[in-house]
Amino acid sequence: MIIKVKRKLRHPEAPQRNHRAMTRRELIAQGFIAGSATVLSGGILGLFANPRQAYAELAGDLIELKQACGITNGAGKIPFICFDLAGGANMAGSNVLVGGRGGQFDTLSTAGYRKLGLPGNMVPGVPEAAPTATSNGDHTDTSLGLAFHSDSAFLRGIQASLRSPGIESMINGAVIPARSENDTGNNPHNPLYGIQKAGADGSILTLCGSRNTESGGNSVAPLSMIDPQYRPTKIDRPSDVTSLIDTGQLVGLLGPEDATAVLESIYRLSRDKLDRVSTGISGDAVIKDLVKCGYLKAADIADRFGKEVLDPGQDPLIVGPGGIFSAEEFFANNTDGAEFRKTASVMKLVIKGYAGAGCITMGGYDYHGGARQEGEIKDFRAGRCMGACLEYAHRIGVPLMLYVFSDGSLSSNGVIDDSVNGRGKGEWTSDNQDTAASFFLVYNPGGRPALYQNGLDGLPPEQHQQIGWFTPNGDVDRSSSPGANNVNLLVEMVVLNYLALHNEQNRFAEIFGNSLGGAASLDRLIAFEKIVDGTIA
């Protein structure tokens, strides 16, 4: 029986007061605070040298020296972005479909779907009275490869940001049923350090994140993966991006080409002088190398970024008449605008190769205890941001792995929110760590990623789209995968799938050991065939 009740609605953007928030992470999860960004930059380029003459040479003579100074254009790995939905968001059933041992379409019980927020007239397999343009007519939608509920707020948001014709056919994804503790930042969910260990790097930063934390997000990273030298740089607005690179007044006065030539000459003059004198400082050689590399880096920055539009708000692929976001919504002084600017800032750095991987934290996803409309509005916004990353990767022409997770989950008792934004679905009434899941989407410019089927596990391809499974009553089967009841191993499974996209799953054991088992066990946990060999061409 479907129960309908009338209740007083709170504003969907109001902080969640269903239980007392004590820590900073709990305040973020419930939407009480958003945070600010500060990026400091500086240099030592003015030390010692006093060049009075310049002579021009071709930049080719400096290329080998760039590597010695650690100046790179990135590692050539697939860009990686994760969304940390702080508070315990719904992933399974009402958004991404989950099923039993047979995969996403191995349907659960009606009671199981009710726990996941779907009334009996909206469960997968029941005909839709008014199918959407992309649905299969039975409350399922496979337009992105990965099966979503046809009225998934994530899906509707993603589709609203996918502007390019045919892009859907270049996307696929997988869902991982996995328990996650509720209302805590101590879930070691964040995979950024693991992605770095897999080889991701950028030409400016290795990692970036929208929170000023050790992980760059709300949830922490597995302790065994953390390497302090790669601590994510805080990026959550366009000014954080532009402040990373200062091409100096020379670029404005002379133009990028002439400015680069001048800075190259300054480098050579400084190098020649330093080779002839002593700084009088202990560690003379180290100091000289720092100064030389500082000048060389300045020349390289002017060469590579003098003509680049670094501000995401000024990038016509992102904002404007032909952009992913309209100027009105991008610059709006509201929650949507702030989240769009945050997303654009991280995705610009990662997808352009300036950072190897990034994390976008969105707060307020502890949305139980209120009408269903709160979750629908926030999930749609998150979908818009996910879709923006996929669309931008398509416009730039590079692949992308997009991972979505949350600290905990929630469930419904079947009470229906029949408001416009509630859409006739079950209200989220309580925390429930047993209904949790994570998922990832992969964009490949060469065509939809193919499900893994060449392994030693003997599983059919559809069982690689759902790694693990739910019980019929709507709970994660804790034995269905190594990560189903162990968040540390869930992160390793995500990194394994990142490696497999490069055809490098054989490197997993050398990086992480045998925590996930041998070759056949690893094959069981891989969703897709390779889309590149080692690095992006």
SESERO-235767 format. One record per residue (C-alpha): residue in three letters; z, x, y. Coordinates in steps of 0.5 Angstrom, whole numbers, padded with zeros to 4 digits, always signed. Layout:
AlaZXY;...
//
This chain:
Met+0000+0000+0000;Ile-0002+0003+0007;Ile+0004+0002+0012;Lys+0003+0001+0019;Val+0008+0002+0025;Lys+0008+0002+0032;Arg+0012+0008+0035;Lys+0013+0011+0042;Leu+0007+0016+0043;Arg+0009+0023+0046;His+0004+0027+0050;Pro+0000+0031+0045;Glu+0001+0038+0049;Ala+0009+0037+0050;Pro+0013+0042+0046;Gln+0015+0040+0039;Arg+0022+0038+0039;Asn+0023+0036+0032;His+0028+0042+0030;Arg+0031+0047+0035;Ala+0027+0053+0036;Met+0032+0059+0037;Thr+0027+0065+0037;Arg+0021+0067+0041;Arg+0016+0066+0035;Glu+0019+0059+0034;Leu+0018+0057+0041;Ile+0011+0059+0041;Ala+0010+0055+0034;Gln+0013+0049+0038;Gly+0009+0050+0044;Phe+0014+0052+0049;Ile+0011+0059+0051;Ala+0004+0062+0052;Gly+0006+0069+0054;Ser+0002+0073+0059;Ala-0002+0080+0058;Thr-0002+0087+0061;Val-0006+0092+0059;Leu-0005+0099+0063;Ser-0010+0104+0063;Gly-0010+0111+0066;Gly-0013+0118+0065;Ile-0012+0126+0066;Leu-0019+0127+0069;Gly-0017+0130+0075;Leu-0013+0136+0072;Phe-0015+0143+0073;Ala-0023+0143+0074;Asn-0026+0144+0081;Pro-0033+0143+0080;Arg-0038+0145+0086;Gln-0044+0146+0083;Ala-0048+0141+0078;Tyr-0054+0142+0074;Ala-0058+0137+0069;Glu-0059+0137+0062;Leu-0061+0132+0057;Ala-0055+0128+0054;Gly-0057+0130+0047;Asp-0053+0137+0047;Leu-0047+0133+0048;Ile-0048+0128+0042;Glu-0045+0132+0037;Leu-0039+0134+0041;Lys-0037+0126+0042;Gln-0035+0126+0034;Ala-0030+0132+0035;Cys-0027+0128+0041;Gly-0026+0122+0037;Ile-0031+0118+0041;Thr-0035+0113+0036;Asn-0039+0107+0037;Gly-0035+0104+0031;Ala-0035+0104+0024;Gly-0041+0099+0023;Lys-0036+0094+0019;Ile-0037+0087+0019;Pro-0033+0084+0025;Phe-0027+0081+0023;Ile-0023+0075+0027;Cys-0017+0071+0024;Phe-0013+0065+0027;Asp-0006+0065+0027;Leu-0004+0057+0028;Ala+0003+0058+0029;Gly+0008+0053+0027;Gly+0005+0050+0020;Ala-0001+0047+0021;Asn-0005+0043+0016;Met-0011+0046+0012;Ala-0011+0043+0006;Gly-0014+0036+0004;Ser-0015+0033+0011;Asn-0019+0039+0013;Val-0021+0044+0008;Leu-0022+0040+0001;Val-0017+0042-0004;Gly-0018+0041-0012;Gly-0015+0042-0019;Arg-0017+0048-0023;Gly-0024+0046-0023;Gly-0025+0047-0016;Gln-0026+0043-0009;Phe-0029+0037-0013;Asp-0024+0037-0018;Thr-0020+0031-0015;Leu-0013+0030-0014;Ser-0009+0024-0015;Thr-0009+0018-0009;Ala-0001+0020-0008;Gly-0003+0027-0008;Tyr-0008+0026-0002;Arg-0003+0021+0001;Lys+0002+0027+0002;Leu-0004+0031+0005;Gly-0005+0026+0010;Leu-0011+0022+0007;Pro-0010+0014+0006;Gly-0013+0011+0000;Asn-0019+0009+0003;Met-0021+0016+0006;Val-0020+0020+0000;Pro-0026+0024-0003;Gly-0031+0020-0007;Val-0029+0014-0004;Pro-0036+0011+0000;Glu-0036+0012+0008;Ala-0037+0005+0012;Ala-0040+0010+0017;Pro-0042+0017+0015;Thr-0043+0022+0020;Ala-0049+0026+0021;Thr-0047+0031+0016;Ser-0043+0028+0011;Asn-0045+0027+0004;Gly-0043+0019+0005;Asp-0036+0020+0001;His-0031+0023+0005;Thr-0034+0030+0004;Asp-0038+0035+0008;Thr-0041+0041+0005;Ser-0046+0043+0011;Leu-0042+0049+0012;Gly-0042+0051+0005;Leu-0035+0050+0004;Ala-0033+0043+0003;Phe-0029+0040+0008;His-0027+0033+0009;Ser-0032+0029+0013;Asp-0027+0027+0018;Ser-0024+0034+0019;Ala-0022+0036+0026;Phe-0023+0043+0024;Leu-0030+0041+0022;Arg-0031+0037+0028;Gly-0029+0042+0033;Ile-0033+0048+0029;Gln-0039+0043+0030;Ala-0038+0042+0037;Ser-0039+0049+0038;Leu-0045+0051+0034;Arg-0051+0050+0039;Ser-0056+0054+0035;Pro-0061+0050+0030;Gly-0060+0052+0023;Ile-0054+0056+0024;Glu-0050+0052+0019;Ser-0054+0054+0013;Met-0052+0061+0015;Ile-0045+0060+0014;Asn-0040+0059+0007;Gly-0033+0060+0006;Ala-0027+0059+0001;Val-0020+0056+0001;Ile-0014+0060-0002;Pro-0008+0055-0004;Ala-0002+0059-0003;Arg+0005+0057-0001;Ser+0008+0060+0006;Glu+0015+0059+0008;Asn+0016+0054+0014;Asp+0018+0056+0021;Thr+0019+0063+0021;Gly+0015+0069+0024;Asn+0017+0073+0018;Asn+0011+0071+0013;Pro+0007+0077+0012;His+0001+0073+0013;Asn-0003+0078+0018;Pro-0008+0082+0015;Leu-0011+0086+0021;Tyr-0008+0093+0019;Gly-0011+0092+0012;Ile-0017+0090+0015;Gln-0017+0097+0018;Lys-0015+0101+0012;Ala-0021+0098+0009;Gly-0025+0101+0015;Ala-0026+0097+0021;Asp-0026+0100+0027;Gly-0029+0099+0034;Ser-0032+0104+0040;Ile-0026+0102+0044;Leu-0020+0099+0040;Thr-0019+0099+0033;Leu-0015+0093+0033;Cys-0013+0087+0038;Gly-0009+0081+0038;Ser-0007+0076+0043;Arg+0000+0077+0042;Asn+0004+0083+0044;Thr+0007+0084+0037;Glu+0007+0089+0032;Ser+0002+0085+0028;Gly-0002+0082+0035;Gly+0000+0075+0032;Asn+0005+0071+0031;Ser+0006+0072+0024;Val+0008+0079+0022;Ala+0004+0084+0018;Pro+0006+0086+0011;Leu+0010+0092+0012;Ser+0007+0097+0007;Met+0000+0096+0011;Ile+0003+0098+0018;Asp+0001+0104+0021;Pro+0004+0105+0028;Gln-0002+0109+0031;Tyr-0007+0102+0030;Arg-0002+0097+0033;Pro-0006+0092+0036;Thr-0008+0092+0044;Lys-0006+0085+0047;Ile-0012+0081+0049;Asp-0011+0074+0051;Arg-0016+0073+0058;Pro-0022+0076+0061;Ser-0018+0081+0065;Asp-0015+0084+0059;Val-0022+0086+0057;Thr-0025+0088+0064;Ser-0019+0093+0065;Leu-0020+0096+0058;Ile-0026+0100+0061;Asp-0027+0103+0068;Thr-0034+0106+0070;Gly-0031+0108+0076;Gln-0034+0108+0083;Leu-0040+0112+0081;Val-0043+0107+0077;Gly-0043+0102+0083;Leu-0046+0107+0088;Leu-0051+0111+0084;Gly-0053+0106+0078;Pro-0051+0107+0071;Glu-0056+0113+0069;Asp-0055+0117+0075;Ala-0047+0116+0074;Thr-0048+0119+0067;Ala-0052+0125+0069;Val-0047+0127+0074;Leu-0041+0126+0070;Glu-0044+0130+0064;Ser-0045+0135+0069;Ile-0038+0135+0071;Tyr-0036+0135+0064;Arg-0040+0142+0063;Leu-0037+0145+0069;Ser-0030+0143+0067;Arg-0032+0146+0060;Asp-0035+0153+0063;Lys-0029+0154+0068;Leu-0023+0152+0063;Asp-0027+0157+0058;Arg-0026+0163+0063;Val-0019+0161+0065;Ser-0012+0160+0062;Thr-0008+0154+0064;Gly-0001+0157+0064;Ile+0001+0152+0060;Ser+0004+0152+0053;Gly-0001+0149+0048;Asp-0007+0152+0052;Ala-0012+0150+0047;Val-0010+0143+0046;Ile-0009+0142+0054;Lys-0016+0144+0055;Asp-0019+0140+0049;Leu-0016+0134+0052;Val-0019+0135+0059;Lys-0026+0137+0056;Cys-0026+0130+0052;Gly-0023+0126+0058;Tyr-0029+0128+0062;Leu-0034+0127+0056;Lys-0031+0120+0055;Ala-0032+0118+0062;Ala-0039+0120+0062;Asp-0040+0116+0055;Ile-0037+0110+0058;Ala-0041+0110+0064;Asp-0047+0111+0059;Arg-0045+0105+0055;Phe-0042+0100+0059;Gly-0045+0101+0066;Lys-0050+0096+0065;Glu-0046+0092+0060;Val-0043+0085+0062;Leu-0036+0086+0060;Asp-0033+0080+0063;Pro-0033+0074+0058;Gly-0033+0069+0063;Gln-0039+0072+0066;Asp-0043+0073+0059;Pro-0049+0067+0060;Leu-0048+0067+0052;Ile-0041+0065+0053;Val-0041+0061+0059;Gly-0046+0057+0063;Pro-0052+0052+0062;Gly-0054+0055+0056;Gly-0047+0058+0054;Ile-0042+0056+0048;Phe-0037+0053+0053;Ser-0039+0050+0060;Ala-0036+0053+0066;Glu-0032+0047+0067;Glu-0029+0047+0061;Phe-0028+0055+0060;Phe-0025+0055+0067;Ala-0021+0049+0067;Asn-0013+0050+0069;Asn-0011+0046+0062;Thr-0009+0048+0055;Asp-0016+0048+0053;Gly-0019+0052+0058;Ala-0013+0058+0057;Glu-0015+0057+0049;Phe-0022+0058+0050;Arg-0021+0064+0055;Lys-0017+0067+0050;Thr-0022+0066+0044;Ala-0028+0069+0048;Ser-0024+0075+0050;Val-0022+0077+0043;Met-0029+0075+0040;Lys-0033+0079+0045;Leu-0029+0085+0044;Val-0030+0084+0036;Ile-0037+0082+0035;Lys-0040+0087+0040;Gly-0036+0092+0036;Tyr-0031+0094+0042;Ala-0026+0093+0037;Gly-0026+0093+0029;Ala-0022+0087+0028;Gly-0018+0082+0032;Cys-0012+0076+0032;Ile-0012+0070+0036;Thr-0006+0066+0036;Met-0005+0059+0038;Gly+0001+0056+0039;Gly+0004+0049+0038;Tyr+0002+0047+0031;Asp+0009+0045+0029;Tyr+0006+0038+0030;His+0010+0034+0025;Gly+0015+0029+0027;Gly+0010+0025+0032;Ala+0004+0021+0031;Arg-0002+0024+0028;Gln-0006+0024+0034;Glu-0002+0031+0036;Gly-0005+0034+0030;Glu-0012+0032+0031;Ile-0013+0034+0038;Lys-0010+0041+0037;Asp-0014+0042+0030;Phe-0020+0040+0034;Arg-0019+0045+0039;Ala-0018+0050+0034;Gly-0024+0048+0031;Arg-0028+0049+0038;Cys-0025+0056+0038;Met-0027+0058+0031;Gly-0034+0055+0032;Ala-0035+0059+0038;Cys-0034+0066+0034;Leu-0039+0064+0029;Glu-0044+0062+0034;Tyr-0043+0068+0038;Ala-0044+0072+0032;His-0050+0068+0031;Arg-0053+0070+0038;Ile-0051+0077+0038;Gly-0054+0078+0031;Val-0048+0081+0027;Pro-0044+0078+0021;Leu-0037+0075+0022;Met-0031+0074+0017;Leu-0027+0069+0020;Tyr-0020+0068+0017;Val-0015+0062+0018;Phe-0008+0062+0016;Ser-0001+0059+0019;Asp+0006+0060+0017;Gly+0008+0054+0013;Ser+0005+0047+0012;Leu+0007+0040+0013;Ser+0006+0033+0009;Ser+0005+0026+0010;Asn+0009+0020+0008;Gly+0003+0015+0008;Val+0005+0012+0015;Ile-0001+0011+0019;Asp-0003+0012+0026;Asp-0009+0008+0028;Ser-0009+0010+0035;Val-0016+0012+0037;Asn-0014+0020+0036;Gly-0010+0018+0030;Arg-0016+0016+0027;Gly-0013+0012+0021;Lys-0010+0017+0018;Gly-0003+0019+0015;Glu+0002+0021+0020;Trp+0005+0028+0019;Thr+0012+0027+0018;Ser+0016+0033+0015;Asp+0015+0041+0014;Asn+0012+0042+0007;Gln+0011+0049+0005;Asp+0008+0047-0002;Thr+0002+0044+0001;Ala+0000+0050+0005;Ala-0007+0054+0004;Ser-0011+0059+0008;Phe-0019+0059+0008;Phe-0024+0064+0011;Leu-0031+0063+0013;Val-0037+0068+0013;Tyr-0043+0068+0018;Asn-0049+0072+0015;Pro-0055+0073+0019;Gly-0059+0074+0013;Gly-0058+0067+0010;Arg-0052+0063+0007;Pro-0047+0068+0003;Ala-0048+0067-0004;Leu-0042+0065-0009;Tyr-0040+0071-0013;Gln-0043+0070-0020;Asn-0044+0077-0023;Gly-0037+0079-0025;Leu-0033+0080-0031;Asp-0029+0074-0030;Gly-0034+0069-0033;Leu-0032+0063-0028;Pro-0038+0059-0025;Pro-0039+0060-0018;Glu-0036+0053-0016;Gln-0029+0056-0018;His-0030+0062-0013;Gln-0030+0057-0007;Gln-0023+0056-0009;Ile-0019+0061-0011;Gly-0013+0058-0014;Trp-0012+0051-0014;Phe-0007+0045-0013;Thr-0003+0040-0018;Pro-0005+0033-0018;Asn+0001+0031-0014;Gly-0002+0035-0008;Asp+0002+0042-0009;Val+0000+0049-0010;Asp+0000+0051-0017;Arg+0004+0057-0016;Ser+0001+0061-0022;Ser-0006+0059-0020;Ser-0007+0066-0016;Pro-0003+0072-0015;Gly-0002+0070-0008;Ala-0001+0063-0009;Asn+0007+0064-0009;Asn+0007+0071-0005;Val+0004+0072+0002;Asn+0004+0080+0001;Leu-0001+0079-0004;Leu-0005+0073-0001;Val-0006+0078+0005;Glu-0009+0083+0000;Met-0013+0078-0003;Val-0016+0077+0004;Val-0018+0084+0005;Leu-0021+0085-0002;Asn-0026+0079+0000;Tyr-0027+0083+0006;Leu-0029+0089+0002;Ala-0033+0085-0003;Leu-0038+0083+0003;His-0039+0090+0004;Asn-0040+0091-0004;Glu-0034+0096-0004;Gln-0029+0092-0008;Asn-0028+0098-0012;Arg-0025+0102-0007;Phe-0019+0096-0007;Ala-0015+0100-0012;Glu-0015+0107-0008;Ile-0012+0103-0002;Phe-0007+0098-0005;Gly-0006+0100-0012;Asn-0007+0095-0018;Ser-0002+0090-0015;Leu-0008+0085-0016;Gly-0010+0087-0023;Gly-0016+0090-0026;Ala-0023+0089-0025;Ala-0024+0083-0029;Ser-0018+0080-0025;Leu-0021+0082-0018;Asp-0027+0079-0020;Arg-0023+0072-0021;Leu-0021+0073-0013;Ile-0028+0075-0010;Ala-0031+0069-0007;Phe-0038+0072-0005;Glu-0043+0077-0007;Lys-0044+0083-0002;Ile-0048+0081+0005;Val-0048+0089+0007;Asp-0048+0095+0003;Gly-0042+0099+0006;Thr-0044+0098+0013;Ile-0048+0094+0018;Ala-0055+0097+0019;
//
